[in-house]
Amino acid sequence: MTEKEKIALMEEIMDLNEGTLSLDSVLEDIDEWDSVAILSYITEVLDKFRKTVKGSEVKKFVTVRDAVEIMQ
């Protein structure tokens, strides 16, 4: 999955329009980055990347880049 596709997945998780996010977008500034989005993110990472991410790890994310880097 490309970086662009990972950002698109983040937009989908948060129900944002395509092109809304960049790697430098600050998650704290995005209203849609809430507990439901975090749970969706954790589920998507497990389903698509077979990787377990803890909520405590996700809460440390500052930017979209932090979330995308886990998706490997």
Secondary structure, DSSP 4 states (H G I P E B T S, - for coil): --HHHHHHHHHHHTT--TT---TT-BGGG-TT-SHHHHHHHHHHHHHHH-----HHHHTT--BHHHHHHH--
